[in-house]
Amino acid sequence: MGSKTSLRKQADKTVHDSVNLLLRMMDIMPIGIAYFDSNQRFCFANKNYQLLTNLSQDDLIGETLEAVIGAEHYRNARPYVERALKGGSVSYEYTLSAEGGGTITIAVSLKPNDAPDGSFSGFFALVENITEQKRDAEALRDSEARYREIYDESPVGIWEDDWSDVKRMLDDLVAGGVTDLHEYFHDNPDELKKAYDLSKVVEISRANCEMYGAPNMQALILSTRADLETDDELVGFQESMIAFMAGETVFEYEALNSRLDGTPMVTSNRLVLPPKHNHDWSRVVYAIEDITERKRAEEALRGSEKRFRELLESAPDAMVIVNQQGEILLVNKQTEAVFGYPRDELVGRTVEMLVPDDRRERHTRYREVFSANPRLRPMGQTAELHGVARCGRELPVEISLSPIQMDEGELVVVTVRDITERKQAEAELSASETRFRDFTNASSGWFWEMDEELRFSYFSDRFTEVTGVSQEMLLGKTRQQTGVPGVDPGEWEKKHLANLAARRPFRDFRHSRTRHDGRVVHLSINGKPIFEEDGKFKGYRGTGSDITERMEANEALIAAKEQAEFASRSKSDFLANISHELRTPLNDIIGFSDLMKVEIFGPVGSPKYLEYARDINASGVHLLELINDILDLSKIEAGKAELHAENVDVMRVLRICLILIKERARIGGVEIEYDAAPDLPALHADERKLKQIMHNLL
């Protein structure tokens, strides 16, 4: 009876340890896990679920789901819960407001659980904060765990057999020259069955009848025939015989058996050969225990351990399990990838090998403080941390700590996330924002933004500097609400507002504003609509510039042009008047010099006077042409100048020009010589223009 009690206690401890291990494994899962009964009341919640709800296990147990998550969230969750209550598995997500602003996204999976009799008993809720995964594009997959019920204990039966005939058979075989009983029974399986049937049942406890489902001992005895036994049972019997023949007195084995109704079960069999029966095997005592449930629990535990290891290996973060001394006991493959060490170089070493040299001593003190008061510490609750890879490269990391209590002592699951890429992205974003601010501050214009509702959401500081209008007066308002003074109504309604409504880009929308100091500023605005990849409108981004100086310069230019045109008209009128006054006496000079040149009234006396008359005539004609040129200036300015082309004697024109400058050359002490080819052909040109060109050149 003492042996039965001891075995039962051992079974209890095994089951109890298995349950505790499953619960501890649930606690170290990186997701919240809760179990609800069919009335939606909490029956269990692991540490991560308690952390997510900010409630303890005692606060949760017995409470309804609606009471814990609130009526509003329950309304959203209710359709999914109802599907779970009907035996369906369902997953969904919902969003909560986070402390300090922003939102967090929660993923929930509901899994129904059936009782052993097949009826619905409740459902699991697997809850995970997936906000970080959605932000960075790195996903942690939902973890599943099944809580399996394990029976409190398995009954132990006492069975006594008489193996004296079995021993005689074996002695005869040995005496007959059989040296290897394993080989003999392998070659003669019927002999094994014969030996099995030689054993005689002496006594069977009632626990055995209950175990095998027999109504009485006789029914159970009739079922113990070799042709009704399983292969496992026959192999166990064979190994027991051979062990006893070798001098052993205790032998244990497990076998797959079945109840009388055909239900399979696994038994643990401990066979003892009492000392006083050692010589003839007349008594062999069995301690038989139904370990079917324990085997199922062990199988479930192995499955859980396998899933845990698979989860550990598939985790996107490095995971390291250490003891209180900081010794590394287990790592996953991501740890190898992040730090560059193979597992065999990590296991058995202290975790400080993954910490930079200058911080190892401080890290050791922190670890000792944590070991004195272990508690769940999620990621992001500490200052920036660094690890060191095998190559010596330091890498920024985030760390979470999850203590678990095991038989060998308290362990800590350390989750390490390499945030190098995130830090690089943050640095690039910061540099981009800095460049943007620098460009904004250096620009003579400003930048502005609208949201998807066409409300102003941003102005750079330059806007206020130029317009004198504070950003607060416009932020959160639409274009219609802010209005734009100093713009044509047609431009405002038909173009600008229409462009905004149609989400079209626009350029150089001009309007003016009067500052508080009374100065009017003229503005030019450009805008471009922004769309997401799926075509969803996100708002506008644009620029603005101060075009006041340009507008004032244009106005000054127009005024100067008008003034120049007035001056040109005045000049033309003056030239017309003065040329008339000059032509009258000049025509007289030319006319009288013509008379003198041809000596119409007789010789003029000295030939020198005749030469002077010719010079006076030529100069007068040239001066008249100059006056005509001056009059033509107004035509040139108006683009209406005319050429009078004819065949011109080039030498004659040259001689006239030489006569005109002869006196100036004499006064200046310049001697003029010219050389021309004989028989120059005539030049088709405007003689007056050609003469003016030659005169200017000379």
Secondary structure, DSSP 8 states (H G I E B T S, - for coil): -HHHHHHHHHHHHHHHHHHHHHHHHHHHSSSEEEEEETTSBEEEE-HHHHHHHT--HHHHTT-BHHHHH-HHHHHHHHHHHHHHHTT--EEEEEEEE-TTSSEEEEEEEEEEEE-TTS-EEEEEEEEEE-HHHHHHT--------------S---EEEEEEE-HHHHHHHHHHHHTT---HHHHHHH-HHHHHHHHHH-EEEEE-HHHHHHHT-SSHHHHHHT--GGGS-HHHHHHHHHHHHHHHTT-SEEEEEEEEE-TTS-EEEEEEEEE--GGGTTT---EEEEEEE-HHHHHHHHHHHHHHHHHHHHHHH-SSEEEEEETT-BEEEE-HHHHHHH---HHHHTTSBGGGGS-GGGHHHHHHHHHHHHHS---B-TTSSS-EEEE-TTS-EEEEEEEEEEEEETTEEEEEEEEEE-HHHHHHHHHHHHHHHHHHHHHHH-SSEEEEE-TTSBEEEE-HHHHHHH---GGGTTT-BHHHH--SS--HHIIIIIIIHHHHTT--EEEEEEEEE-TTS-EEEEEEEEEEEE-TT--EEEEEEEEEE-HHHHHHHHHHHHHHHHHHHHHHHHHHHHHHHHHHHHHHHHHHHHHHHHHHTTTTS--SSHHHHHHHHHHHHHHHHHHHHHHHHHHHHHHHTT-----EEEE-HHHHHHHHHHHHHHHHHHTT--------TT---EEEEHHHHHHHHHHH-
